Amino acid sequence: MLLSQLKPGDLAKIISIEGGFGMREKLMAMGIKEGSIIRVISTHGPVVIEVRRGMVSLGRGMAHRIRVVRL
């Protein structure tokens, strides 16, 4: 399942990130990496998630490249 398919309130674990080195670096700088547990806050406009007690806003294109498993 893709991050962009989750609904607000869903809890999920990131299982893979599709994309090049630059994208992975950018996500890692925001605390988003394989194995991270996230909670979806909002899906209107950009996808807003909570990760490691912080909130991160991701564009839809980026959210389509992050595979997750719902917990």
Beta strands, then each sheet from edge to edge (+ up, - down):
strand 1: 11-17
strand 2: 37-42
strand 3: 47-51
strand 4: 54-58
strand 5: 66-70
sheet 1: 4+ 3- 2+ 1- 5+
end
